[in-house]
Amino acid sequence: MEKTPLEDWIAYKIGIRPGSLSREAIEQYQLARIRQTVALAKEKSTFYREKLSGVNPIKIMDYVQFSKLPFTYPQDIKENPLRFVCVSPKDIDRIVTLQSSGTTGEPKRLFFTKEDQELTIDFFNHGMRNLVGPSDRVLILLPWQLPGSVGDLLRIGLKRLKACPLPYGIVQDPEAAIAAAVESGANAIVGIPTQVLGMARHRKGKELAGRIKSVLLSTDYVPQAICQVLKEQWGCKVFNHYGMTEMGLGGGVQCSDLLAYHLREADLYFEIVDPETGQLLPEGELGEIVFTTLTRQGMPLIRYRTGDVSRFIPENCPCGTILRSMEVVKQRISGKTILAETDFLITELDEVLFSINGILDYQSTLALTGGKDCLTIEVKTERKNKIDPVAMRQVLHTIPAIQQGLERGTLEVIVGESCEFMPISKGTAKRMILDTREQQQRPSGIQHS
Ligand SMILES: [Zn+2]
């Protein structure tokens, strides 16, 4: 098994000879960087000057002490992003505005210097080596036209590793994207799960079988059912990575063993905390991912709550790296809905619905109708009447919350099918079950009878 190329890259960044990187060296480096970041943030950002007023960075002697520092929440950035900025406006090279996926909530703005962007390119250059090498041709199904956008940085990173980037953009028409992949001789793809699924399940998707050797799916959560379809249809390896704009896009990527993500430890320090109490959790326990930037200048973030749920994997990866491994993210804290007093996750819907042949995407809404919960699922298919509604209901009934609701008679399930174009998530919006029940109750305060 090939060791993740991230390890030698991180050794280089830390200033250690390749092959002699140790956990102690990484931890020492990270702690020193944490002190520098806290000092920088306290000096330059009005938010942290206030927030960390009682903290002396040179007195942070270990990670337990560091874990006593307050968290930074997404809401803090939404409220006043400029208070986080540590450089003068002329040094800001790129501003990213993230739209909130909910029905309410203001956008979040993030600021990056040229050097910050360079860190991301460097990560792409080395992270992508897990799946492609020199002379590989990589179709980029992400926005790339804007300088500094995710696809643009990926393009530059791929050039540095001497692969050939083929920027394409968001997939509007799967057939055109398949044709572009064939014509350009692409043998690797980076894209958004449902869009790549749309290509694989298209009637012309078979044309890519045997041509594509690796696919990197890019979003917070990748349904395993989609990975399975791509593997079967194209005979390729499917890699997941973890990242969000706040992290500088990349947080970690799977090695060729396709198990955990190996983390970008020279640039980011990760913690797993109890989402309720905020306490650090013992190694291996599932909790909320929190990160601190170690090298960012424009807008460093300290103990940022991601809202993503995962855990560190204490066991060694078969690839033999000493880098930390994090389990593939399967859920978000906000993605949890309660139905019939049972947890109900979009990931559960994803796994059963995407495993049905013919389904390309879907939307799910929970509403109150006549005093009952009403779950509406509209699936997108290539042609009408592709899905057998009885079979679909059967698989939906395997989800515990749905089963409970139906047994109690408190839930109605409506399934529909559409070939219409669905609004495309641009890779930043998180997929979710749209739960309108609380809003329905709010205006009058009276439940339907
Ligand atoms: Zn590995």
Boltz pocket constraint, residues with backbone or C-beta under 6 A from the ligand:
constraints:
  - pocket:
      binder: B
      contacts: [[A, 2], [A, 4], [A, 255], [A, 256], [A, 257], [A, 260], [A, 262], [A, 317], [A, 318], [A, 319], [A, 320], [A, 321]]
      max_distance: 6.0
